[in-house]
Amino acid sequence: MVEKKIILDSEIGLMGRPAANFIQTAKKFVSDVYLERDHKVYNGKSIMSVLSMGAGKGAKFILRTDGPDEEEALETLLVYLEQGMTRL
């Protein structure tokens, strides 16, 4: 398992289209993807779970991946989150 702390800088946050794109990217990997915010864990491959997190601009959370391609999954998702959430 690998993880990284995130602070969202995007004006939109991880909602709507950015959330859908994040999930599409996460589903490309075998590894499980989790987002942890305020001591709650959300499934990073579920639109309902990610949207329920309510991660707007400035939200702080932990991105965690676990599985055979966890390093690649983490790095790819970090690039998405840190580069303004433009589609990969």
C-alpha positions in Angstrom: 0.0 0.0 0.0 1.2 3.5 -0.9 -0.3 6.8 -0.1 0.1 10.6 -0.4 -1.5 13.6 1.3 -3.3 15.9 -1.1 -4.6 19.5 -0.9 -6.9 20.2 -3.9 -6.0 23.4 -5.7 -8.6 23.2 -8.4 -11.5 25.7 -8.3 -14.0 23.0 -9.1 -12.7 20.4 -6.6 -13.3 16.7 -7.1 -16.9 17.0 -8.1 -18.9 16.5 -11.3 -16.8 15.9 -14.4 -13.4 16.0 -12.6 -14.7 13.2 -10.3 -15.9 11.1 -13.2 -12.6 11.5 -15.0 -10.7 10.6 -11.7 -12.8 7.4 -11.4 -12.3 6.5 -15.1 -8.6 6.8 -14.6 -8.7 4.8 -11.3 -10.6 2.0 -13.0 -7.7 1.5 -15.4 -5.7 -0.1 -12.6 -6.1 -3.4 -10.8 -5.2 -1.9 -7.5 -7.8 -0.6 -5.1 -8.0 3.2 -4.8 -9.1 4.9 -1.6 -9.6 8.5 -0.5 -9.5 9.3 3.2 -10.9 12.5 4.5 -11.9 13.4 8.0 -11.3 9.8 9.2 -13.7 8.4 6.6 -12.6 6.2 3.7 -14.1 6.5 0.3 -13.9 4.1 -2.7 -11.9 5.9 -5.4 -13.6 3.8 -8.1 -17.2 4.7 -7.1 -18.8 7.9 -8.3 -21.2 8.0 -5.5 -18.5 7.4 -2.9 -16.2 10.1 -4.4 -19.0 12.7 -4.7 -20.2 12.0 -1.2 -16.7 13.0 0.0 -17.5 16.7 -0.9 -14.0 17.6 -1.8 -14.1 21.2 -3.0 -11.2 23.6 -3.5 -8.7 23.4 -0.6 -10.0 19.9 0.6 -7.3 17.8 2.3 -7.3 14.1 2.0 -5.1 11.0 1.6 -4.9 9.2 -1.7 -4.1 5.5 -1.1 -3.6 2.7 -3.6 -3.2 -1.0 -2.8 -2.4 -3.8 -5.2 -0.1 -5.1 -7.9 0.1 -1.8 -9.8 -0.2 0.5 -6.8 2.8 2.7 -7.5 1.7 3.4 -11.1 -1.8 4.0 -10.0 -0.8 6.5 -7.3 1.6 8.4 -9.6 -1.0 8.6 -12.4 -3.8 9.8 -10.1 -1.4 12.3 -8.5 -0.6 13.8 -11.9 -4.3 14.1 -12.6 -5.0 15.8 -9.2 -1.9 18.1 -9.2 -2.2 19.3 -12.8 -5.6 20.9 -12.6 -7.6 17.7 -13.2 -7.4 17.8 -16.9 -8.3 14.5 -18.6 -5.5 11.9 -18.9 
